Amino acid sequence: MALLNEKRAQVAHLEAQLTELKNQLAEANKRKKDLEEEVDLIANKLTRAEKLIGGLGGEKTRWSDAAEVLQRNYNSLAGDILISCGIISYLAPFTAAFR
């Protein structure tokens, strides 16, 4: 009878270990699933980021061209203002003596 009780105790101990190992397996599978979902999410983000960077690659050229045009306009601004002032004073309702 003692041998039977000893074997039952061993079986109970092994069943407890089996239950614990099954719980660990379930947790590991859940973690694996979560990590796979995270990998998919990060892969999608990476794909979108690459598309965005590719799309913005042409923007650098456009912004550089726009900056050059603005610089040329800025360089001629003083002359444009001087000419505008001359035209305004000439076309104003003043007579030739007041000009």
N, CA, C and O atoms as a printed pandas DataFrame, in Angstrom:
     atom_number atom_name residue_name chain_id  residue_number  x_coord  y_coord  z_coord
0              1         N          MET        A               1    0.814   -1.186    0.000
1              2        CA          MET        A               1    0.000    0.000    0.000
2              3         C          MET        A               1    0.869    1.265    0.000
3              4         O          MET        A               1    0.535    2.261   -0.642
4              5         N          ALA        A               2    1.971    1.206    0.722
5              6        CA          ALA        A               2    2.877    2.345    0.780
6              7         C          ALA        A               2    3.455    2.628   -0.604
7              8         O          ALA        A               2    3.610    3.784   -0.996
8              9         N          LEU        A               3    3.770    1.567   -1.338
9             10        CA          LEU        A               3    4.302    1.726   -2.688
10            11         C          LEU        A               3    3.260    2.376   -3.599
11            12         O          LEU        A               3    3.600    3.219   -4.430
12            13         N          LEU        A               4    2.015    1.993   -3.447
13            14        CA          LEU        A               4    0.937    2.575   -4.237
14            15         C          LEU        A               4    0.779    4.063   -3.926
15            16         O          LEU        A               4    0.625    4.879   -4.834
16            17         N          ASN        A               5    0.818    4.407   -2.650
17            18        CA          ASN        A               5    0.705    5.820   -2.258
18            19         C          ASN        A               5    1.897    6.620   -2.775
19            20         O          ASN        A               5    1.751    7.771   -3.185
20            21         N          GLU        A               6    3.068    6.005   -2.753
21            22        CA          GLU        A               6    4.271    6.678   -3.257
22            23         C          GLU        A               6    4.137    6.931   -4.758
23            24         O          GLU        A               6    4.475    8.010   -5.243
24            25         N          LYS        A               7    3.647    5.942   -5.481
25            26        CA          LYS        A               7    3.466    6.096   -6.928
26            27         C          LYS        A               7    2.378    7.124   -7.237
27            28         O          LYS        A               7    2.503    7.885   -8.196
28            29         N          ARG        A               8    1.318    7.152   -6.436
29            30        CA          ARG        A               8    0.264    8.161   -6.624
30            31         C          ARG        A               8    0.815    9.564   -6.377
31            32         O          ARG        A               8    0.463   10.509   -7.082
32            33         N          ALA        A               9    1.668    9.691   -5.387
33            34        CA          ALA        A               9    2.291   10.984   -5.100
34            35         C          ALA        A               9    3.179   11.407   -6.266
35            36         O          ALA        A               9    3.195   12.577   -6.649
36            37         N          GLN        A              10    3.917   10.451   -6.828
37            38        CA          GLN        A              10    4.758   10.754   -7.987
38            39         C          GLN        A              10    3.898   11.173   -9.182
39            40         O          GLN        A              10    4.228   12.117   -9.900
40            41         N          VAL        A              11    2.798   10.458   -9.381
41            42        CA          VAL        A              11    1.888   10.794  -10.480
42            43         C          VAL        A              11    1.313   12.192  -10.271
43            44         O          VAL        A              11    1.243   12.983  -11.213
44            45         N          ALA        A              12    0.907   12.496   -9.054
45            46        CA          ALA        A              12    0.357   13.828   -8.766
46            47         C          ALA        A              12    1.414   14.900   -9.003
47            48         O          ALA        A              12    1.121   15.963   -9.551
48            49         N          HIS        A              13    2.647   14.613   -8.587
49            50        CA          HIS        A              13    3.743   15.564   -8.793
50            51         C          HIS        A              13    4.000   15.753  -10.294
51            52         O          HIS        A              13    4.176   16.880  -10.758
52            53         N          LEU        A              14    4.021   14.661  -11.039
53            54        CA          LEU        A              14    4.246   14.746  -12.482
54            55         C          LEU        A              14    3.095   15.457  -13.189
55            56         O          LEU        A              14    3.321   16.211  -14.135
56            57         N          GLU        A              15    1.870   15.222  -12.739
57            58        CA          GLU        A              15    0.727   15.926  -13.332
58            59         C          GLU        A              15    0.803   17.421  -13.045
59            60         O          GLU        A              15    0.450   18.239  -13.895
60            61         N          ALA        A              16    1.262   17.778  -11.848
61            62        CA          ALA        A              16    1.432   19.198  -11.524
62            63         C          ALA        A              16    2.499   19.814  -12.420
63            64         O          ALA        A              16    2.336   20.930  -12.914
64            65         N          GLN        A              17    3.597   19.079  -12.627
65            66        CA          GLN        A              17    4.644   19.570  -13.525
66            67         C          GLN        A              17    4.110   19.702  -14.947
67            68         O          GLN        A              17    4.408   20.675  -15.640
68            69         N          LEU        A              18    3.320   18.719  -15.378
69            70        CA          LEU        A              18    2.741   18.758  -16.718
70            71         C          LEU        A              18    1.829   19.972  -16.877
71            72         O          LEU        A              18    1.874   20.655  -17.899
72            73         N          THR        A              19    1.007   20.237  -15.873
73            74        CA          THR        A              19    0.115   21.401  -15.913
74            75         C          THR        A              19    0.928   22.690  -15.986
75            76         O          THR        A              19    0.591   23.605  -16.738
76            77         N          GLU        A              20    1.997   22.753  -15.201
77            78        CA          GLU        A              20    2.847   23.946  -15.213
78            79         C          GLU        A              20    3.511   24.115  -16.576
79            80         O          GLU        A              20    3.590   25.226  -17.100
80            81         N          LEU        A              21    3.983   23.016  -17.145
81            82        CA          LEU        A              21    4.612   23.091  -18.465
82            83         C          LEU        A              21    3.603   23.479  -19.545
83            84         O          LEU        A              21    3.943   24.216  -20.471
84            85         N          LYS        A              22    2.371   22.992  -19.436
85            86        CA          LYS        A              22    1.332   23.390  -20.393
86            87         C          LYS        A              22    1.043   24.884  -20.281
87            88         O          LYS        A              22    0.850   25.559  -21.292
88            89         N          ASN        A              23    1.014   25.400  -19.050
89            90        CA          ASN        A              23    0.798   26.838  -18.854
90            91         C          ASN        A              23    1.944   27.640  -19.461
91            92         O          ASN        A              23    1.724   28.670  -20.098
92            93         N          GLN        A              24    3.170   27.159  -19.256
93            94        CA          GLN        A              24    4.326   27.843  -19.837
94            95         C          GLN        A              24    4.262   27.817  -21.362
95            96         O          GLN        A              24    4.598   28.798  -22.025
96            97         N          LEU        A              25    3.826   26.679  -21.908
97            98        CA          LEU        A              25    3.689   26.575  -23.366
98            99         C          LEU        A              25    2.633   27.547  -23.880
99           100         O          LEU        A              25    2.836   28.202  -24.903
100          101         N          ALA        A              26    1.520   27.642  -23.182
101          102        CA          ALA        A              26    0.459   28.570  -23.594
102          103         C          ALA        A              26    0.965   30.012  -23.545
103          104         O          ALA        A              26    0.684   30.802  -24.447
104          105         N          GLU        A              27    1.711   30.353  -22.490
105          106        CA          GLU        A              27    2.265   31.707  -22.388
106          107         C          GLU        A              27    3.273   31.961  -23.501
107          108         O          GLU        A              27    3.296   33.041  -24.091
108          109         N          ALA        A              28    4.114   30.956  -23.790
109          110        CA          ALA        A              28    5.105   31.108  -24.857
110          111         C          ALA        A              28    4.424   31.271  -26.212
111          112         O          ALA        A              28    4.860   32.080  -27.031
112          113         N          ASN        A              29    3.358   30.509  -26.454
113          114        CA          ASN        A              29    2.621   30.642  -27.718
114          115         C          ASN        A              29    1.960   32.011  -27.832
115          116         O          ASN        A              29    1.936   32.608  -28.908
116          117         N          LYS        A              30    1.424   32.504  -26.719
117          118        CA          LYS        A              30    0.805   33.834  -26.730
118          119         C          LYS        A              30    1.860   34.901  -27.010
119          120         O          LYS        A              30    1.635   35.819  -27.799
120          121         N          ARG        A              31    3.011   34.770  -26.356
121          122        CA          ARG        A              31    4.095   35.740  -26.583
122          123         C          ARG        A              31    4.571   35.666  -28.034
123          124         O          ARG        A              31    4.847   36.693  -28.653
124          125         N          LYS        A              32    4.666   34.448  -28.575
125          126        CA          LYS        A              32    5.076   34.281  -29.969
126          127         C          LYS        A              32    4.089   34.973  -30.898
127          128         O          LYS        A              32    4.490   35.664  -31.835
128          129         N          LYS        A              33    2.796   34.787  -30.638
129          130        CA          LYS        A              33    1.767   35.418  -31.468
130          131         C          LYS        A              33    1.868   36.937  -31.376
131          132         O          LYS        A              33    1.778   37.631  -32.389
132          133         N          ASP        A              34    2.056   37.456  -30.153
133          134        CA          ASP        A              34    2.189   38.901  -29.977
134          135         C          ASP        A              34    3.403   39.432  -30.728
135          136         O          ASP        A              34    3.330   40.480  -31.370
136          137         N          LEU        A              35    4.518   38.710  -30.648
137          138        CA          LEU        A              35    5.730   39.145  -31.342
138          139         C          LEU        A              35    5.560   39.084  -32.857
139          140         O          LEU        A              35    6.060   39.954  -33.570
140          141         N          GLU        A              36    4.862   38.068  -33.352
141          142        CA          GLU        A              36    4.610   37.991  -34.796
142          143         C          GLU        A              36    3.745   39.160  -35.257
143          144         O          GLU        A              36    3.990   39.731  -36.320
144          145         N          GLU        A              37    2.739   39.516  -34.468
145          146        CA          GLU        A              37    1.900   40.670  -34.809
146          147         C          GLU        A              37    2.721   41.948  -34.786
147          148         O          GLU        A              37    2.547   42.820  -35.637
148          149         N          GLU        A              38    3.617   42.060  -33.809
149          150        CA          GLU        A              38    4.465   43.250  -33.724
150          151         C          GLU        A              38    5.415   43.321  -34.918
151          152         O          GLU        A              38    5.662   44.401  -35.454
152          153         N          VAL        A              39    5.948   42.174  -35.335
153          154        CA          VAL        A              39    6.821   42.139  -36.513
154          155         C          VAL        A              39    6.049   42.584  -37.751
155          156         O          VAL        A              39    6.569   43.358  -38.555
156          157         N          ASP        A              40    4.827   42.112  -37.913
157          158        CA          ASP        A              40    4.004   42.528  -39.057
158          159         C          ASP        A              40    3.734   44.029  -39.021
159          160         O          ASP        A              40    3.810   44.709  -40.045
160          161         N          LEU        A              41    3.422   44.532  -37.840
161          162        CA          LEU        A              41    3.150   45.962  -37.698
162          163         C          LEU        A              41    4.381   46.788  -38.045
163          164         O          LEU        A              41    4.286   47.788  -38.758
164          165         N          ILE        A              42    5.531   46.370  -37.543
165          166        CA          ILE        A              42    6.764   47.109  -37.813
166          167         C          ILE        A              42    7.136   47.007  -39.289
167          168         O          ILE        A              42    7.625   47.976  -39.871
168          169         N          ALA        A              43    6.912   45.851  -39.897
169          170        CA          ALA        A              43    7.193   45.702  -41.330
170          171         C          ALA        A              43    6.306   46.640  -42.147
171          172         O          ALA        A              43    6.770   47.251  -43.110
172          173         N          ASN        A              44    5.045   46.755  -41.771
173          174        CA          ASN        A              44    4.142   47.689  -42.467
174          175         C          ASN        A              44    4.601   49.127  -42.286
175          176         O          ASN        A              44    4.578   49.915  -43.231
176          177         N          LYS        A              45    5.021   49.472  -41.061
177          178        CA          LYS        A              45    5.509   50.829  -40.821
178          179         C          LYS        A              45    6.755   51.108  -41.651
179          180         O          LYS        A              45    6.909   52.196  -42.206
180          181         N          LEU        A              46    7.643   50.123  -41.734
181          182        CA          LEU        A              46    8.861   50.285  -42.518
182          183         C          LEU        A              46    8.534   50.485  -43.993
183          184         O          LEU        A              46    9.145   51.321  -44.659
184          185         N          THR        A              47    7.586   49.731  -44.497
185          186        CA          THR        A              47    7.178   49.878  -45.901
186          187         C          THR        A              47    6.613   51.269  -46.156
187          188         O          THR        A              47    6.948   51.914  -47.149
188          189         N          ARG        A              48    5.750   51.724  -45.248
189          190        CA          ARG        A              48    5.177   53.069  -45.408
190          191         C          ARG        A              48    6.254   54.139  -45.298
191          192         O          ARG        A              48    6.219   55.130  -46.028
192          193         N          ALA        A              49    7.208   53.952  -44.397
193          194        CA          ALA        A              49    8.283   54.934  -44.244
194          195         C          ALA        A              49    9.144   54.994  -45.502
195          196         O          ALA        A              49    9.539   56.076  -45.936
196          197         N          GLU        A              50    9.437   53.830  -46.089
197          198        CA          GLU        A              50   10.225   53.819  -47.321
198          199         C          GLU        A              50    9.481   54.522  -48.451
199          200         O          GLU        A              50   10.088   55.256  -49.231
200          201         N          LYS        A              51    8.167   54.302  -48.547
201          202        CA          LYS        A              51    7.372   54.995  -49.567
202          203         C          LYS        A              51    7.398   56.502  -49.335
203          204         O          LYS        A              51    7.525   57.283  -50.277
204          205         N          LEU        A              52    7.276   56.901  -48.069
205          206        CA          LEU        A              52    7.280   58.324  -47.743
206          207         C          LEU        A              52    8.617   58.956  -48.087
207          208         O          LEU        A              52    8.663   60.038  -48.673
208          209         N          ILE        A              53    9.700   58.289  -47.727
209          210        CA          ILE        A              53   11.031   58.819  -48.026
210          211         C          ILE        A              53   11.242   58.892  -49.533
211          212         O          ILE        A              53   11.808   59.860  -50.041
212          213         N          GLY        A              54   10.784   57.865  -50.244
213          214        CA          GLY        A              54   10.896   57.891  -51.703
214          215         C          GLY        A              54   10.103   59.036  -52.310
215          216         O          GLY        A              54   10.557   59.682  -53.254
216          217         N          GLY        A              55    8.930   59.284  -51.773
217          218        CA          GLY        A              55    8.101   60.382  -52.271
218          219         C          GLY        A              55    8.683   61.742  -51.947
219          220         O          GLY        A              55    8.544   62.685  -52.725
220          221         N          LEU        A              56    9.334   61.844  -50.800
221          222        CA          LEU        A              56    9.908   63.124  -50.406
222          223         C          LEU        A              56   11.266   63.371  -51.049
223          224         O          LEU        A              56   11.801   64.476  -50.952
224          225         N          GLY        A              57   11.828   62.369  -51.700
225          226        CA          GLY        A              57   13.122   62.543  -52.354
226          227         C          GLY        A              57   13.061   63.625  -53.419
227          228         O          GLY        A              57   14.006   64.403  -53.555
228          229         N          GLY        A              58   11.988   63.691  -54.167
229          230        CA          GLY        A              58   11.828   64.713  -55.192
230          231         C          GLY        A              58   11.529   66.079  -54.611
231          232         O          GLY        A              58   11.728   67.096  -55.275
232          233         N          GLU        A              59   11.052   66.112  -53.375
233          234        CA          GLU        A              59   10.733   67.389  -52.742
234          235         C          GLU        A              59   11.993   68.215  -52.493
235          236         O          GLU        A              59   11.937   69.444  -52.536
236          237         N          LYS        A              60   13.117   67.572  -52.236
237          238        CA          LYS        A              60   14.357   68.310  -51.990
238          239         C          LYS        A              60   14.722   69.136  -53.213
239          240         O          LYS        A              60   15.103   70.300  -53.092
240          241         N          THR        A              61   14.607   68.537  -54.382
241          242        CA          THR        A              61   14.912   69.251  -55.621
242          243         C          THR        A              61   13.957   70.421  -55.811
243          244         O          THR        A              61   14.373   71.522  -56.173
244          245         N          ARG        A              62   12.682   70.177  -55.566
245          246        CA          ARG        A              62   11.688   71.239  -55.739
246          247         C          ARG        A              62   11.947   72.385  -54.772
247          248         O          ARG        A              62   11.872   73.551  -55.158
248          249         N          TRP        A              63   12.253   72.059  -53.507
249          250        CA          TRP        A              63   12.511   73.107  -52.526
250          251         C          TRP        A              63   13.798   73.870  -52.854
251          252         O          TRP        A              63   13.870   75.080  -52.643
252          253         N          SER        A              64   14.806   73.173  -53.366
253          254        CA          SER        A              64   16.052   73.849  -53.753
254          255         C          SER        A              64   15.792   74.823  -54.893
255          256         O          SER        A              64   16.290   75.949  -54.876
256          257         N          ASP        A              65   15.015   74.398  -55.880
257          258        CA          ASP        A              65   14.678   75.286  -56.997
258          259         C          ASP        A              65   13.874   76.488  -56.517
259          260         O          ASP        A              65   14.119   77.616  -56.948
260          261         N          ALA        A              66   12.921   76.250  -55.632
261          262        CA          ALA        A              66   12.114   77.353  -55.102
262          263         C          ALA        A              66   12.985   78.325  -54.313
263          264         O          ALA        A              66   12.771   79.535  -54.380
264          265         N          ALA        A              67   13.956   77.818  -53.571
265          266        CA          ALA        A              67   14.851   78.692  -52.804
266          267         C          ALA        A              67   15.702   79.544  -53.736
267          268         O          ALA        A              67   15.947   80.716  -53.451
268          269         N          GLU        A              68   16.154   78.969  -54.843
269          270        CA          GLU        A              68   16.937   79.744  -55.810
270          271         C          GLU        A              68   16.097   80.859  -56.431
271          272         O          GLU        A              68   16.571   81.984  -56.582
272          273         N          VAL        A              69   14.864   80.551  -56.788
273          274        CA          VAL        A              69   13.973   81.564  -57.375
274          275         C          VAL        A              69   13.729   82.689  -56.371
275          276         O          VAL        A              69   13.779   83.865  -56.731
276          277         N          LEU        A              70   13.467   82.333  -55.122
277          278        CA          LEU        A              70   13.243   83.357  -54.099
278          279         C          LEU        A              70   14.488   84.207  -53.878
279          280         O          LEU        A              70   14.382   85.414  -53.661
280          281         N          GLN        A              71   15.662   83.592  -53.932
281          282        CA          GLN        A              71   16.899   84.358  -53.760
282          283         C          GLN        A              71   17.087   85.340  -54.913
283          284         O          GLN        A              71   17.492   86.481  -54.694
284          285         N          ARG        A              72   16.795   84.902  -56.146
285          286        CA          ARG        A              72   16.901   85.817  -57.287
286          287         C          ARG        A              72   15.920   86.977  -57.143
287          288         O          ARG        A              72   16.264   88.125  -57.423
288          289         N          ASN        A              73   14.702   86.675  -56.708
289          290        CA          ASN        A              73   13.712   87.740  -56.502
290          291         C          ASN        A              73   14.167   88.691  -55.403
291          292         O          ASN        A              73   13.984   89.903  -55.513
292          293         N          TYR        A              74   14.753   88.152  -54.355
293          294        CA          TYR        A              74   15.227   88.985  -53.248
294          295         C          TYR        A              74   16.384   89.876  -53.700
295          296         O          TYR        A              74   16.486   91.026  -53.271
296          297         N          ASN        A              75   17.246   89.354  -54.555
297          298        CA          ASN        A              75   18.385   90.140  -55.037
298          299         C          ASN        A              75   17.931   91.335  -55.875
299          300         O          ASN        A              75   18.587   92.377  -55.858
300          301         N          SER        A              76   16.842   91.208  -56.595
301          302        CA          SER        A              76   16.366   92.310  -57.442
302          303         C          SER        A              76   15.292   93.152  -56.753
303          304         O          SER        A              76   14.691   94.018  -57.390
304          305         N          LEU        A              77   15.045   92.918  -55.486
305          306        CA          LEU        A              77   13.971   93.607  -54.779
306          307         C          LEU        A              77   14.227   95.113  -54.654
307          308         O          LEU        A              77   13.314   95.913  -54.858
308          309         N          ALA        A              78   15.452   95.499  -54.323
309          310        CA          ALA        A              78   15.750   96.933  -54.151
310          311         C          ALA        A              78   15.529   97.695  -55.460
311          312         O          ALA        A              78   14.942   98.777  -55.456
312          313         N          GLY        A              79   15.992   97.141  -56.567
313          314        CA          GLY        A              79   15.792   97.789  -57.865
314          315         C          GLY        A              79   14.324   97.859  -58.239
315          316         O          GLY        A              79   13.866   98.870  -58.771
316          317         N          ASP        A              80   13.585   96.796  -57.967
317          318        CA          ASP        A              80   12.148   96.790  -58.263
318          319         C          ASP        A              80   11.420   97.863  -57.461
319          320         O          ASP        A              80   10.525   98.532  -57.977
320          321         N          ILE        A              81   11.807   98.022  -56.199
321          322        CA          ILE        A              81   11.168   99.048  -55.355
322          323         C          ILE        A              81   11.493  100.438  -55.879
323          324         O          ILE        A              81   10.624  101.309  -55.918
324          325         N          LEU        A              82   12.731  100.648  -56.279
325          326        CA          LEU        A              82   13.132  101.956  -56.807
326          327         C          LEU        A              82   12.350  102.288  -58.081
327          328         O          LEU        A              82   11.870  103.411  -58.240
328          329         N          ILE        A              83   12.225  101.339  -58.966
329          330        CA          ILE        A              83   11.462  101.560  -60.203
330          331         C          ILE        A              83    9.991  101.810  -59.882
331          332         O          ILE        A              83    9.370  102.682  -60.490
332          333         N          SER        A              84    9.429  101.063  -58.939
333          334        CA          SER        A              84    8.023  101.251  -58.562
334          335         C          SER        A              84    7.799  102.640  -57.990
335          336         O          SER        A              84    6.803  103.290  -58.306
336          337         N          CYS        A              85    8.718  103.097  -57.151
337          338        CA          CYS        A              85    8.575  104.444  -56.578
338          339         C          CYS        A              85    8.615  105.510  -57.669
339          340         O          CYS        A              85    7.852  106.475  -57.636
340          341         N          GLY        A              86    9.507  105.326  -58.627
341          342        CA          GLY        A              86    9.592  106.281  -59.733
342          343         C          GLY        A              86    8.314  106.308  -60.546
343          344         O          GLY        A              86    7.832  107.383  -60.905
344          345         N          ILE        A              87    7.763  105.160  -60.837
345          346        CA          ILE        A              87    6.529  105.086  -61.626
346          347         C          ILE        A              87    5.369  105.709  -60.856
347          348         O          ILE        A              87    4.563  106.438  -61.433
348          349         N          ILE        A              88    5.280  105.427  -59.556
349          350        CA          ILE        A              88    4.185  105.978  -58.751
350          351         C          ILE        A              88    4.276  107.499  -58.697
351          352         O          ILE        A              88    3.267  108.193  -58.824
352          353         N          SER        A              89    5.492  108.012  -58.506
353          354        CA          SER        A              89    5.610  109.475  -58.429
354          355         C          SER        A              89    5.352  110.120  -59.793
355          356         O          SER        A              89    4.819  111.229  -59.848
356          357         N          TYR        A              90    5.710  109.466  -60.874
357          358        CA          TYR        A              90    5.482  110.018  -62.201
358          359         C          TYR        A              90    4.007  109.984  -62.566
359          360         O          TYR        A              90    3.503  110.915  -63.193
360          361         N          LEU        A              91    3.305  108.911  -62.178
361          362        CA          LEU        A              91    1.904  108.774  -62.537
362          363         C          LEU        A              91    0.965  109.418  -61.520
363          364         O          LEU        A              91   -0.251  109.412  -61.715
364          365         N          ALA        A              92    1.502  109.961  -60.460
365          366        CA          ALA        A              92    0.673  110.578  -59.424
366          367         C          ALA        A              92    0.000  111.835  -59.986
367          368         O          ALA        A              92    0.402  112.333  -61.037
368          369         N          PRO        A              93   -1.014  112.346  -59.298
369          370        CA          PRO        A              93   -1.755  113.504  -59.818
370          371         C          PRO        A              93   -1.026  114.839  -59.601
371          372         O          PRO        A              93   -1.664  115.872  -59.398
372          373         N          PHE        A              94    0.298  114.809  -59.643
373          374        CA          PHE        A              94    1.052  116.054  -59.486
374          375         C          PHE        A              94    1.394  116.617  -60.855
375          376         O          PHE        A              94    1.511  115.883  -61.836
376          377         N          THR        A              95    1.548  117.907  -60.903
377          378        CA          THR        A              95    1.967  118.549  -62.149
378          379         C          THR        A              95    3.471  118.388  -62.294
379          380         O          THR        A              95    4.143  117.934  -61.368
380          381         N          ALA        A              96    3.993  118.757  -63.442
381          382        CA          ALA        A              96    5.420  118.595  -63.712
382          383         C          ALA        A              96    6.255  119.418  -62.745
383          384         O          ALA        A              96    7.379  119.026  -62.429
384          385         N          ALA        A              97    5.745  120.545  -62.267
385          386        CA          ALA        A              97    6.501  121.402  -61.348
386          387         C          ALA        A              97    6.662  120.730  -59.984
387          388         O          ALA        A              97    7.687  120.909  -59.326
388          389         N          PHE        A              98    5.680  119.974  -59.564
389          390        CA          PHE        A              98    5.751  119.310  -58.252
390          391         C          PHE        A              98    6.560  118.013  -58.299
391          392         O          PHE        A              98    6.972  117.493  -57.262
392          393         N          ARG        A              99    6.778  117.508  -59.480
393          394        CA          ARG        A              99    7.524  116.258  -59.592
394          395         C          ARG        A              99    8.962  116.566  -59.439
395          396         O          ARG        A              99    9.796  115.662  -59.497
